Amino acid sequence: MLEKLRIALVGCGRIAQKSHSEAIVKNRDVIECMTVCDIVEEKAKAMADHLEKEGLKRPEVIVNYKEILKREDIDAVVVATESGKHYEITMESLESGKHVLVEKPMALSIKHIDEMIKTSRAKGLKLGVCFQNRFNPPIQELRKKIDEGAFGKINYGVIQVRWNRNKEYYSMAPWRGTWEMDGGVLMNQSTHGIDALQWMLGGEVEEVFGTIKNFSHPDIETEDFGGAIIKFKNGSIGIVEATSTIYPRNLEEKLSIFGEKGTVVVGGLAMNRIEVWKFPGEDGHPFMNLPDPETVYGHGHVPLYRDFYEAVSKDKDPYISGEEGKKAVEIVLAIYKSALENSPVRLPLGNFSTTDVKEAIEGKLR
């Protein structure tokens, strides 16, 4: 049994500061952070300072992740950079023999995602994806009911992401809201909810019909609203409503599942509280009183890191493998493609990326 998983954290920005640091600290018995890396050295130093203040051994601070690749004292790389760099860093890490835990979305191209999965499998390395909201206690409770067949036939599900991202948010990092490095509200803010929706409805998508709009963010390239109808192969329907335009602040992220013998709504700020729980003989749940987390990230990175350690230690797939991580990204890319073509798109999607969206939009404007 592996005593500790020795990791390098690449990317020390917002999500790393809020969630990855908490996961490292609370898993100190099985995780050792050897190195923190960011192209902005001050961010890496701040992360090292924080971990040291929490009683951990101070990790080494570096600015070039390539220094990690040849080191034998690092077992795994955690990639928490901007989305457009996930593919490159993940592939180089895998090629150098490191396991990888990568933030969502795992990449912005179907071709790149498939390469990441193929390489990890060929080399016998673990590839995990940070869809940490799967670990939310209410989401776990909902999943148990689905696995038990308590809903009977599931008719449809709805994910509603009603958040706010203002001009200041985008000006803090120029990669945000670009097709090449990010995508819009669907790809950045809503992949967690879309992942949860497809996970509950069976995962096998047949067809997607979607639309995107930019209502109130003229300074970004991408959408601030996305909507879609998703047809699953098992006959169920998924509905997506996602926006970053809600006034004046984040409102809710709500997942609703409707079946012939059950109704569940998991809401709160980030799918963290049960709002409706109805089955024969059940009309409520203790998790209806859970508080909202301080941020939309929640606290799921803590069990996510623990699971990744166990995946490496016990040589099993992570809870959210590369194959699982691909599903939400493919749905988002299908929504983009459908919106461009104004017609339904069938899955599997084939090679398509956010860069293709950018080129198509620019072509229409010429």
WORA-V640312 format. One record per residue. N is the residue number from 1. SS is DSSP state (h for helix, s for strand, l for the rest). OMEGA is omega in degrees with one decimal (999 if undefined). NEAR is the number of other ideal C-beta (glycine too) atoms within 8 Angstrom. Layout:
[[N & SS & OMEGA & NEAR] [N & SS & OMEGA & NEAR]]
This chain:
[[1 & l & 178.9 & 4] [2 & l & -178.0 & 9] [3 & l & 177.7 & 4] [4 & l & 173.9 & 8] [5 & s & -177.5 & 14] [6 & s & -172.9 & 9] [7 & s & 166.9 & 15] [8 & s & 177.9 & 16] [9 & s & -179.0 & 16] [10 & s & -175.1 & 13] [11 & l & -175.6 & 13] [12 & l & 179.3 & 14] [13 & l & -169.9 & 12] [14 & h & -175.6 & 5] [15 & h & 178.1 & 11] [16 & h & -178.6 & 13] [17 & h & -174.8 & 12] [18 & h & -167.3 & 10] [19 & h & -178.8 & 13] [20 & h & 177.9 & 13] [21 & h & 178.0 & 13] [22 & h & -179.1 & 11] [23 & h & 178.4 & 13] [24 & h & -177.7 & 15] [25 & h & -174.5 & 10] [26 & h & 174.4 & 7] [27 & l & -174.3 & 12] [28 & l & 179.9 & 10] [29 & l & -178.4 & 5] [30 & l & -179.0 & 11] [31 & s & 172.4 & 13] [32 & s & 179.2 & 9] [33 & s & -176.8 & 12] [34 & s & -171.6 & 11] [35 & s & 169.1 & 13] [36 & s & -171.5 & 15] [37 & s & 172.7 & 16] [38 & l & 178.7 & 13] [39 & l & 171.1 & 5] [40 & l & -171.0 & 8] [41 & h & -178.6 & 9] [42 & h & 178.9 & 6] [43 & h & 177.9 & 11] [44 & h & 178.2 & 15] [45 & h & 179.2 & 9] [46 & h & 177.1 & 10] [47 & h & 178.2 & 16] [48 & h & 177.6 & 13] [49 & h & -177.6 & 9] [50 & h & -178.6 & 10] [51 & h & 178.1 & 15] [52 & h & 178.6 & 10] [53 & h & 178.7 & 6] [54 & l & 175.2 & 8] [55 & l & 178.0 & 5] [56 & l & 173.0 & 11] [57 & l & -176.6 & 5] [58 & l & 177.7 & 8] [59 & l & 176.0 & 13] [60 & s & 179.1 & 8] [61 & s & 175.3 & 11] [62 & s & -178.6 & 11] [63 & l & -179.2 & 9] [64 & l & -175.4 & 7] [65 & h & -178.8 & 12] [66 & h & 176.9 & 6] [67 & h & -178.0 & 9] [68 & l & -162.6 & 15] [69 & l & -176.9 & 10] [70 & l & -176.0 & 6] [71 & l & -179.3 & 10] [72 & l & 179.9 & 4] [73 & l & 177.5 & 5] [74 & l & -178.7 & 13] [75 & l & -171.4 & 9] [76 & s & 177.1 & 15] [77 & s & 173.7 & 16] [78 & s & -175.0 & 12] [79 & s & -178.9 & 15] [80 & l & 178.8 & 13] [81 & l & 172.0 & 11] [82 & l & -170.1 & 11] [83 & h & -176.0 & 15] [84 & h & 178.9 & 11] [85 & h & -176.9 & 10] [86 & h & -175.7 & 15] [87 & h & -176.1 & 14] [88 & h & -176.4 & 7] [89 & h & 178.3 & 13] [90 & h & -177.6 & 16] [91 & h & 179.9 & 11] [92 & h & 178.5 & 11] [93 & h & 177.8 & 13] [94 & h & -179.5 & 15] [95 & h & 179.5 & 8] [96 & l & 175.3 & 8] [97 & l & 179.8 & 6] [98 & l & 166.7 & 14] [99 & s & -177.4 & 13] [100 & s & 167.2 & 17] [101 & s & -171.8 & 15] [102 & s & 176.6 & 15] [103 & s & 173.9 & 12] [104 & l & -20.9 & 12] [105 & l & -171.8 & 14] [106 & l & 172.7 & 14] [107 & l & -175.8 & 12] [108 & l & -176.4 & 17] [109 & s & 176.7 & 12] [110 & h & 179.1 & 14] [111 & h & -179.9 & 8] [112 & h & 178.9 & 11] [113 & h & 179.7 & 16] [114 & h & 177.6 & 9] [115 & h & 178.7 & 10] [116 & h & -179.7 & 18] [117 & h & -178.1 & 12] [118 & h & -178.7 & 8] [119 & h & 179.9 & 12] [120 & h & 180.0 & 13] [121 & h & -177.6 & 7] [122 & h & -177.0 & 6] [123 & h & -179.9 & 9] [124 & l & -178.6 & 4] [125 & l & -179.9 & 11] [126 & l & 175.0 & 12] [127 & s & 179.5 & 16] [128 & s & -177.4 & 18] [129 & s & -174.8 & 15] [130 & s & 165.2 & 12] [131 & l & -170.1 & 14] [132 & h & -178.6 & 13] [133 & h & 172.2 & 14] [134 & h & -179.8 & 14] [135 & h & 177.6 & 11] [136 & l & -178.7 & 13] [137 & h & 177.8 & 7] [138 & h & 178.0 & 15] [139 & h & 176.4 & 14] [140 & h & 178.1 & 10] [141 & h & 177.4 & 11] [142 & h & -179.4 & 13] [143 & h & 177.6 & 11] [144 & h & -179.7 & 8] [145 & h & 178.3 & 12] [146 & h & 179.8 & 12] [147 & h & 178.2 & 6] [148 & h & -176.7 & 6] [149 & l & -173.9 & 6] [150 & l & -179.3 & 9] [151 & l & -166.1 & 13] [152 & l & 176.4 & 9] [153 & l & 175.7 & 7] [154 & s & -177.4 & 14] [155 & s & -179.0 & 8] [156 & s & 177.1 & 10] [157 & s & -177.9 & 15] [158 & s & 169.6 & 12] [159 & s & 179.5 & 18] [160 & s & 176.7 & 12] [161 & s & -174.8 & 12] [162 & s & -174.2 & 11] [163 & l & 178.3 & 13] [164 & s & 169.8 & 11] [165 & l & -173.9 & 10] [166 & l & -177.9 & 6] [167 & h & -179.7 & 7] [168 & h & 179.5 & 6] [169 & h & -178.0 & 8] [170 & h & -179.3 & 13] [171 & h & 179.3 & 7] [172 & l & -178.1 & 6] [173 & l & -173.0 & 7] [174 & l & 178.2 & 5] [175 & l & -177.8 & 9] [176 & l & 177.7 & 13] [177 & l & 175.4 & 10] [178 & l & 178.8 & 12] [179 & l & -174.9 & 12] [180 & l & -171.8 & 9] [181 & l & -168.9 & 11] [182 & l & -164.0 & 17] [183 & l & -175.8 & 13] [184 & l & -174.4 & 15] [185 & l & 178.8 & 17] [186 & l & -175.2 & 17] [187 & l & -174.9 & 15] [188 & l & -173.2 & 12] [189 & l & -166.0 & 11] [190 & l & -179.1 & 15] [191 & h & 176.4 & 15] [192 & h & -178.3 & 14] [193 & h & 178.9 & 16] [194 & h & 175.2 & 15] [195 & h & 179.9 & 16] [196 & h & 179.8 & 15] [197 & h & -177.2 & 15] [198 & h & 179.0 & 16] [199 & h & -179.4 & 11] [200 & h & -174.3 & 13] [201 & h & 172.1 & 15] [202 & l & 170.8 & 10] [203 & l & -176.8 & 8] [204 & l & -175.7 & 7] [205 & s & 178.0 & 15] [206 & s & -172.3 & 8] [207 & s & 179.3 & 10] [208 & s & 174.4 & 15] [209 & s & -171.4 & 9] [210 & s & 175.7 & 15] [211 & s & 176.1 & 9] [212 & s & 178.3 & 13] [213 & s & 166.6 & 8] [214 & l & -176.1 & 12] [215 & l & -167.2 & 8] [216 & l & 178.0 & 6] [217 & l & -176.9 & 13] [218 & l & -177.0 & 5] [219 & l & 177.8 & 7] [220 & l & -177.7 & 12] [221 & l & -163.8 & 7] [222 & l & -176.6 & 13] [223 & l & 169.0 & 10] [224 & l & 172.2 & 15] [225 & s & 174.3 & 13] [226 & s & 177.0 & 18] [227 & s & -178.0 & 9] [228 & s & 167.0 & 14] [229 & s & -178.3 & 10] [230 & s & 175.9 & 15] [231 & s & 177.9 & 9] [232 & s & -176.2 & 15] [233 & l & 179.6 & 8] [234 & l & 176.9 & 7] [235 & l & 179.0 & 5] [236 & l & -177.5 & 11] [237 & s & 173.4 & 10] [238 & s & 179.5 & 15] [239 & s & -179.4 & 11] [240 & s & 170.9 & 18] [241 & s & -174.9 & 10] [242 & s & 179.0 & 16] [243 & s & 174.1 & 13] [244 & l & -174.2 & 13] [245 & s & -172.6 & 10] [246 & l & 179.5 & 11] [247 & l & -5.4 & 5] [248 & l & -176.0 & 4] [249 & l & 177.8 & 6] [250 & l & 179.7 & 9] [251 & l & -174.7 & 7] [252 & s & 165.8 & 9] [253 & s & -168.2 & 16] [254 & s & 175.9 & 14] [255 & s & -179.6 & 18] [256 & s & 178.5 & 13] [257 & s & -175.5 & 15] [258 & s & 179.1 & 9] [259 & s & -176.3 & 11] [260 & l & -179.4 & 7] [261 & l & -179.2 & 8] [262 & s & 174.2 & 13] [263 & s & 177.2 & 10] [264 & s & 172.4 & 12] [265 & s & 175.8 & 11] [266 & s & -175.9 & 16] [267 & s & -172.2 & 11] [268 & l & -177.6 & 14] [269 & l & -174.2 & 9] [270 & l & 179.9 & 13] [271 & l & -173.8 & 15] [272 & l & -177.5 & 12] [273 & s & 176.2 & 13] [274 & s & 178.9 & 14] [275 & s & 177.0 & 9] [276 & s & 179.7 & 8] [277 & s & -175.1 & 11] [278 & s & 172.6 & 8] [279 & s & 176.2 & 10] [280 & l & -178.9 & 4] [281 & l & 178.4 & 3] [282 & s & 179.5 & 8] [283 & s & -179.4 & 4] [284 & l & -176.8 & 5] [285 & l & 179.1 & 9] [286 & h & -177.2 & 4] [287 & h & 174.3 & 10] [288 & h & -175.3 & 10] [289 & h & -179.8 & 5] [290 & l & 178.8 & 10] [291 & l & 172.4 & 4] [292 & l & 173.6 & 7] [293 & l & -179.4 & 11] [294 & l & 179.1 & 2] [295 & l & 179.2 & 7] [296 & l & -179.3 & 10] [297 & l & -176.6 & 12] [298 & l & -176.5 & 12] [299 & l & -175.2 & 8] [300 & l & 178.7 & 12] [301 & h & -179.4 & 13] [302 & h & 175.8 & 11] [303 & h & 177.4 & 9] [304 & h & 177.9 & 16] [305 & h & 179.2 & 13] [306 & h & 178.6 & 10] [307 & h & -179.1 & 12] [308 & h & 174.5 & 15] [309 & h & -178.2 & 13] [310 & h & 177.7 & 9] [311 & h & 178.3 & 14] [312 & h & -174.6 & 13] [313 & h & -175.3 & 10] [314 & h & 179.3 & 7] [315 & l & 176.2 & 5] [316 & l & 178.7 & 6] [317 & l & 169.5 & 6] [318 & l & 179.1 & 13] [319 & l & 173.2 & 10] [320 & l & -179.3 & 11] [321 & s & 176.0 & 11] [322 & h & 178.7 & 13] [323 & h & 178.0 & 7] [324 & h & -179.1 & 11] [325 & h & -179.3 & 19] [326 & h & -166.7 & 13] [327 & h & -179.3 & 13] [328 & h & 179.0 & 15] [329 & h & 179.7 & 16] [330 & h & 177.0 & 14] [331 & h & 179.4 & 15] [332 & h & 178.6 & 16] [333 & h & 176.5 & 13] [334 & h & 175.8 & 15] [335 & h & 178.3 & 16] [336 & h & -177.9 & 15] [337 & h & 178.3 & 13] [338 & h & 179.2 & 16] [339 & h & 178.5 & 11] [340 & h & -175.5 & 9] [341 & h & -177.5 & 7] [342 & l & 179.2 & 5] [343 & l & 177.6 & 6] [344 & l & 179.2 & 7] [345 & s & 179.7 & 13] [346 & s & 176.9 & 5] [347 & l & 5.7 & 11] [348 & l & -169.8 & 4] [349 & l & -170.1 & 11] [350 & l & -176.5 & 5] [351 & l & 177.8 & 7] [352 & l & -176.1 & 11] [353 & s & 175.5 & 12] [354 & h & 175.8 & 14] [355 & h & 175.8 & 10] [356 & h & 176.7 & 9] [357 & h & -180.0 & 12] [358 & h & -178.7 & 11] [359 & h & 179.0 & 8] [360 & h & 178.9 & 9] [361 & h & 179.2 & 11] [362 & h & 177.8 & 8] [363 & h & 178.6 & 7] [364 & h & -177.3 & 6] [365 & h & -178.0 & 5] [366 & l & 999 & 4]]
